[in-house]
Every structure is written in structure tokens, then in C-alpha cells.
Amino acid sequence: MRFPRAICFLFMCFALTGALCARGNAQAALLMENADGLSRTFDPTGHEAVYFARICAASPTRLRRCRPGEFGVVIARYKGIARYDWLAVPLVPYLYAVEDPAAVPARVNREIVDSLREQYHDAHLMSLGVDVPEGGRVRRGWNQLVGAAYERRIYAFQFETTAAQDDAFIAWMNDRPNLSHFNIVYRNCADFVSDVLDFYFPRAFKRHIAPDGGITTPRQVAFELVRYARAHPEMQLDVLKIPQVPGYRRPSRGNASVSESLILTGDVVPLALLNPFLAGAFVADALAWGRFPLPLKQAQVLEPDEITQLAKGARIAGNPRGRGIHAQMASVENQ
């Protein structure tokens, strides 16, 4: 009979369309964060985190699938806040220390930022413990978890994941020990993000002896993700820019490699006095391998009132998803 066959065919079309639509939205993003504060001068490598649209925080130390209306979670490694290896914070508070994007101030000062952070901490972060320090300019504390966009500019490299991958990642993170063994050389924030990306794209992300003497940096991991996406266009990689909210700090500084950082901070000069061959090696490393070209100039700006587009995986009006990432990288590498 033709009628039942037509009905079955129609249902199959609906199912296939639904699967394609679900796959057409980016479900995760690498967040490459510029250097801020003292690190802007002494260590301009910056910070790195990873964002998931389907995954939310049952608590700062435990993950779950998101419910309708939730905007996902940012997960990052810090230097032993409450002795945890990683902590999870919802997207909007992580960026702006508020829960409603409409409440993000257009301009801030220190008093406003401190007040917003303290309110969110008292409402949602007390489970970390009453003895966890707030942190300051030198020793950082729980204030790193909220209001990141008041401190620095952030680039979001959106990419595709599947629901099955996200469920497996939740189980993996919840089951493994969450105890800090932070080390700036081999267990830093970029190492954590590299491990997360390797979970989703096995054997694609690994430590390199060169450049940077084997130290993983945020810009290096972002470059590897972009390079991997060029060979796997199904990832639908796209780059967005989350501006630094003005008024609180000086504009943040772009992410640098380790070898480039030695040059920018002037540390290469005393190193040259002690060992000119080693200093020359770092300079050569910076020129030959440490630039890590990225398509940042083409990134579209994502303002606070548009930030939930990250959770929806949609593109801002007038800018289709995946716009020219291959051509952008080709033009950058030829510069």
C-alpha cells in the first residue's frame, strides 16, 4: 500500500531534518582570554577555558545536562581554588557576574565589579567553602570565576559536538578525581583545555617539545583547533569576539607564546647576558614557530545582549555560520 509507505517516508524525513538541524548548531567553544592585570606585563600568555551549550553545572564541581532555558557552562582549570583542579560556572555569570544579560552594565568601576562578584559569590559559590580567599592583583582567588569580561577581551572558537559526546564527557568529568596538581609548565589552564579537546577529537591535541619548550599556551591550543578544523569542515568552526567591558582596567593584551612573551616583557635581555645561545634559541623559536596565526581580525563582536547566541549556537544576523574560516586562515598565514 502506498499510503503507509508515504507516511513512513514522511516520518523519516522529519527525523533526518531534526538530526541535521541539531547538528547545525555549535555546541561548544574554546575561550581564549587575553592577558590582564599584572600578567599583561609579566606573563602575556593569557588564560583559557572551554564552554558547552548542552552541559550545565549541578554545582561548581559537578556537571549535568542543561534544562530548557539554561545557557550552558564554562569550565576551566585554576591554581588550586579550594584545592579543586577544575571549576564550572554558568556562562553569563562567568563573563559578567550577573545572571541576566540585560543587567550587564555598559561601563564599570572597581566598586561595581566587586559588588557584582560578591553578590554572586554569596548566592552561588559558598559551597566552595568560607575560607576560600577572594583574591587580589597578585594572589588570585574565587574572583577569577565570575566577571571575566570585566578583566579582558575573550575570543570564542565555536565548534560542533554531539549529544552522545557531551554525555560521555559529563560522566568522565564527574567520575575522575577533581584535585588540583596545578603546574605552570605541564598542568596549566591550556593543558586542561587541550585534554578536553583531545577527549572530543582523540589524538588530535598533544604536547609539543617545540615551540615554547614544551609548555602549552592558550594561543597554541587555539591554533591547533583552527588547523584541525581546516581538515574537518564538519566542525563548523567559527570565531567570535567578546569585548572587554570598559572602565575597570586598561584594555587587555593579546595572547602571546612563551618565546614571544620573553621578548615582549624584556626577559630575553638578562637571559642573553647569562646565556646568549639560549636567548637566541628563544628568539628564533618566536620567529619560526611561535606566532600561531589566528583569524582574529575577522571575528564578529558578540555584545552582552547577544551572548546567549553562544548557547543557541546561532550566528549573529547577517553573518552565516562557518564564514570563510579556511579562506581566513589562508590569508592570515600568507601575511
C-alpha distance (Angstrom), angle and dihedral (degrees) to the residues before:
residue distance angle dihedral
M1 . . .
R2 3.78 . .
F3 3.82 98.3 .
P4 3.84 97.6 63.3
R5 3.80 89.5 44.1
A6 3.80 90.4 52.8
I7 3.80 90.7 49.8
C8 3.82 91.4 50.5
F9 3.79 90.9 47.9
L10 3.82 90.5 50.5
F11 3.81 92.2 51.4
M12 3.80 90.2 48.8
C13 3.81 90.2 52.5
F14 3.81 91.3 50.4
A15 3.82 91.2 49.4
L16 3.79 92.9 48.0
T17 3.80 91.6 47.0
G18 3.80 90.6 50.6
A19 3.78 91.8 50.6
L20 3.78 91.9 49.3
C21 3.79 92.3 47.9
A22 3.79 91.5 50.1
R23 3.78 89.7 50.0
G24 3.81 91.9 47.5
N25 3.81 93.1 71.0
A26 3.79 123.3 77.5
Q27 3.81 109.6 -120.1
A28 3.80 101.4 -172.8
A29 3.77 142.8 28.0
L30 3.77 138.4 -163.4
L31 3.82 108.4 -131.1
M32 3.80 112.1 -148.2
E33 3.81 106.7 -168.7
N34 3.80 123.5 -161.4
A35 3.79 122.2 -122.1
D36 3.82 113.9 -89.0
G37 3.80 139.7 -176.4
L38 3.79 116.0 -2.6
S39 3.79 91.1 -12.0
R40 3.81 87.0 63.5
T41 3.81 86.4 70.2
F42 3.80 105.0 27.4
D43 3.82 104.6 29.5
P44 3.82 113.6 16.9
T45 3.80 95.0 175.4
G46 3.83 90.3 102.8
H47 3.79 130.6 -158.4
E48 3.81 135.1 -68.2
A49 3.80 136.4 -154.6
V50 3.80 138.1 162.4
Y51 3.80 128.6 -124.3
F52 3.82 128.5 -153.5
A53 3.80 125.3 -166.8
R54 3.84 96.6 -163.3
I55 3.81 96.1 42.1
C56 3.81 123.6 76.5
A57 3.80 136.6 178.7
A58 3.79 119.2 -98.5
S59 3.81 82.2 -176.6
P60 3.82 133.4 -20.3
T61 3.81 87.7 -83.9
R62 3.82 103.5 37.3
L63 3.80 132.5 59.6
R64 3.81 134.4 -148.1
R65 3.81 139.0 166.0
C66 3.80 115.0 -78.6
R67 3.78 122.8 -105.1
P68 3.83 123.3 -136.1
G69 3.78 111.3 -70.4
E70 3.83 95.7 23.4
F71 3.79 119.8 121.5
G72 3.81 102.9 -147.2
V73 3.79 134.1 -111.4
V74 3.80 141.9 -80.3
I75 3.81 115.8 -138.6
A76 3.80 124.3 -167.5
R77 3.78 143.9 156.9
Y78 3.79 118.1 -115.1
K79 3.77 134.1 -179.1
G80 3.78 98.2 -82.4
I81 3.81 103.9 -58.9
A82 3.82 101.7 -175.0
R83 3.85 84.1 -11.6
Y84 3.82 92.0 -73.6
D85 3.80 121.2 139.2
W86 3.80 94.4 -145.2
L87 3.79 136.8 10.0
A88 3.80 132.4 -161.6
V89 3.81 126.5 -143.8
P90 3.84 129.0 174.4
L91 3.80 114.2 -99.2
V92 3.81 102.2 -110.3
P93 3.84 96.4 45.0
Y94 3.79 90.5 44.8
L95 3.78 90.2 57.5
Y96 3.82 102.4 32.6
A97 3.86 109.9 10.9
V98 3.83 90.4 -120.8
E99 3.80 131.5 93.9
D100 3.81 98.1 -138.5
P101 3.84 118.3 60.6
A102 3.81 88.3 -148.5
A103 3.83 88.9 65.0
V104 3.81 94.5 59.9
P105 3.83 108.3 117.3
A106 3.81 117.5 -127.2
R107 3.81 91.0 -135.7
V108 3.80 130.8 15.2
N109 3.79 143.2 -167.9
R110 3.79 130.3 -160.0
E111 3.81 93.6 -89.9
I112 3.82 92.9 52.9
V113 3.80 93.3 47.7
D114 3.81 93.1 46.6
S115 3.80 91.2 49.0
L116 3.82 94.0 49.3
R117 3.79 91.6 47.9
E118 3.80 94.5 47.8
Q119 3.81 91.9 49.6
Y120 3.79 92.0 51.9
H121 3.80 92.5 43.7
D122 3.80 93.2 52.3
A123 3.80 91.6 47.9
H124 3.82 101.2 42.2
L125 3.81 115.2 6.7
M126 3.79 103.7 54.0
S127 3.81 89.0 100.7
L128 3.83 87.0 75.5
G129 3.80 88.7 68.7
V130 3.78 137.6 -93.4
D131 3.80 92.9 -102.1
V132 3.80 96.4 59.8
P133 3.83 106.5 114.7
E134 3.77 120.2 -122.8
G135 3.77 91.7 -134.9
G136 3.78 134.0 -137.3
R137 3.77 142.1 -151.4
V138 3.81 94.6 -56.2
R139 3.81 107.6 24.0
R140 3.78 111.3 40.4
G141 3.81 124.2 -148.8
W142 3.79 139.8 163.4
N143 3.82 90.4 -36.4
Q144 3.82 86.7 81.4
L145 3.80 88.9 69.2
V146 3.81 97.8 64.3
G147 3.79 135.8 39.5
A148 3.81 98.0 22.9
A149 3.81 92.5 155.7
Y150 3.81 90.3 61.2
E151 3.79 88.2 62.3
R152 3.79 105.2 39.6
R153 3.78 150.8 -1.5
I154 3.81 114.2 -95.1
Y155 3.80 131.6 -156.6
A156 3.81 118.1 -152.6
F157 3.80 117.3 -153.9
Q158 3.81 103.1 -162.9
F159 3.78 120.4 -155.2
E160 3.79 140.4 166.1
T161 3.79 127.0 -95.3
T162 3.80 131.8 170.0
A163 3.79 128.2 -122.6
A164 3.81 89.9 -116.7
Q165 3.81 91.1 54.1
D166 3.79 91.4 49.4
D167 3.82 92.5 49.5
A168 3.81 90.6 50.2
F169 3.81 90.4 48.0
I170 3.82 91.9 51.7
A171 3.80 90.7 52.4
W172 3.82 91.9 45.9
M173 3.79 93.7 50.7
N174 3.80 95.4 43.5
D175 3.80 93.4 48.9
R176 3.81 99.7 46.7
P177 3.83 122.0 82.2
N178 3.80 112.1 -91.4
L179 3.79 99.3 -153.0
S180 3.78 123.2 133.1
H181 3.79 120.9 -113.2
F182 3.80 93.4 158.4
N183 3.77 116.4 178.6
I184 3.80 123.3 171.2
V185 3.82 91.7 -143.6
Y186 3.81 104.0 48.3
R187 3.84 109.4 -0.1
N188 3.79 104.8 43.5
C189 3.81 131.2 130.6
A190 3.82 93.1 -84.6
D191 3.82 91.1 50.9
F192 3.81 88.3 55.2
V193 3.81 92.9 51.6
S194 3.80 90.4 45.5
D195 3.82 89.2 54.4
V196 3.82 90.5 49.6
L197 3.80 92.3 50.6
D198 3.79 90.1 47.1
F199 3.81 88.3 55.3
Y200 3.81 89.4 57.9
F201 3.81 96.2 36.4
P202 3.83 105.3 29.8
R203 3.80 118.3 -142.3
A204 3.81 91.5 0.0
F205 3.82 96.9 104.3
K206 3.78 123.5 48.9
R207 3.79 142.4 144.5
H208 3.80 118.1 -82.7
I209 3.79 126.9 -153.2
A210 3.81 88.4 -147.1
P211 2.94 133.9 69.9
D212 3.80 111.2 39.0
G213 3.79 96.1 10.7
G214 3.79 93.0 -79.3
I215 3.83 94.8 -53.8
T216 3.81 112.9 134.7
T217 3.82 114.9 -133.7
P218 3.83 132.9 -171.6
R219 3.80 93.7 -113.9
Q220 3.80 91.3 49.4
V221 3.82 92.7 53.6
A222 3.82 91.9 46.5
F223 3.79 90.1 50.8
E224 3.81 91.4 50.6
L225 3.82 90.2 50.7
V226 3.80 92.0 50.8
R227 3.81 91.5 46.5
Y228 3.81 90.9 49.0
A229 3.82 90.7 49.1
R230 3.80 91.2 54.3
A231 3.81 88.2 62.6
H232 3.83 92.2 41.3
P233 3.82 108.6 43.8
E234 3.81 90.4 171.8
M235 3.82 86.4 79.1
Q236 3.83 88.0 73.0
L237 3.81 90.9 -146.8
D238 3.77 115.8 -163.6
V239 3.81 133.2 172.5
L240 3.81 125.5 -136.6
K241 3.79 131.2 177.8
I242 3.81 122.7 -136.9
P243 3.82 105.8 -161.5
Q244 3.77 124.1 -135.2
V245 3.81 109.5 -106.6
P246 3.84 104.5 -115.1
G247 3.78 128.1 -120.7
Y248 3.80 105.0 41.3
R249 3.80 104.5 74.4
R250 3.76 139.5 -0.2
P251 3.82 113.3 -82.5
S252 3.78 110.1 -74.7
R253 3.78 121.8 -109.6
G254 3.79 125.7 -113.1
N255 3.80 118.9 -100.0
A256 3.79 115.5 -92.5
S257 3.79 134.9 -168.8
V258 3.81 120.0 -112.0
S259 3.79 93.4 -103.4
E260 3.80 91.6 46.2
S261 3.82 89.8 48.1
L262 3.81 90.4 57.9
I263 3.79 88.5 56.5
L264 3.82 96.6 43.5
T265 3.81 93.8 48.3
G266 3.80 94.1 43.7
D267 3.80 92.6 -120.8
V268 3.79 89.0 126.4
V269 3.85 89.3 72.1
P270 3.84 98.3 64.8
L271 3.80 87.7 37.8
A272 3.81 88.9 56.5
L273 3.80 90.1 52.2
L274 3.78 90.9 52.7
N275 3.79 98.3 38.5
P276 3.82 118.0 0.6
F277 3.80 92.5 -176.0
L278 3.80 92.7 56.1
A279 3.80 91.3 46.0
G280 3.80 89.9 50.3
A281 3.78 90.0 50.5
F282 3.81 91.2 54.7
V283 3.81 91.8 48.5
A284 3.80 90.8 49.8
D285 3.81 89.4 46.5
A286 3.82 90.8 53.3
L287 3.80 92.9 48.9
A288 3.80 98.0 41.9
W289 3.82 105.0 35.3
G290 3.80 112.4 -2.5
R291 3.80 102.4 76.2
F292 3.83 96.6 83.1
P293 3.84 97.5 -167.7
L294 3.80 113.0 -137.7
P295 3.84 132.2 -177.3
L296 3.82 93.8 -117.4
K297 3.81 98.9 134.9
Q298 3.80 89.9 61.5
A299 3.82 93.4 51.6
Q300 3.79 114.3 119.8
V301 3.79 116.6 -127.4
L302 3.81 117.0 -111.0
E303 3.81 110.6 -157.7
P304 3.85 122.7 -158.3
D305 3.81 93.1 -99.3
E306 3.83 88.7 54.4
I307 3.80 97.7 44.4
T308 3.80 94.5 103.3
Q309 3.81 86.8 67.8
L310 3.80 84.9 81.7
A311 3.80 89.5 62.3
K312 3.79 92.4 46.3
G313 3.78 91.1 47.3
A314 3.79 88.6 -136.7
R315 3.75 129.0 137.1
I316 3.78 123.8 -115.1
A317 3.80 113.1 -100.4
G318 3.78 112.7 -77.1
N319 3.80 95.7 18.5
P320 3.84 114.7 88.9
R321 3.80 118.1 -148.3
G322 3.75 119.7 -89.8
R323 3.81 92.4 17.0
G324 3.77 109.2 -173.0
I325 3.82 99.8 -40.7
H326 3.81 90.5 153.2
A327 3.79 93.7 47.7
Q328 3.81 91.4 43.6
M329 3.80 92.7 53.9
A330 3.80 91.7 45.6
S331 3.80 91.3 53.4
V332 3.83 92.2 45.6
E333 3.80 93.8 50.1
N334 3.80 90.4 49.6
Q335 3.81 92.8 54.9
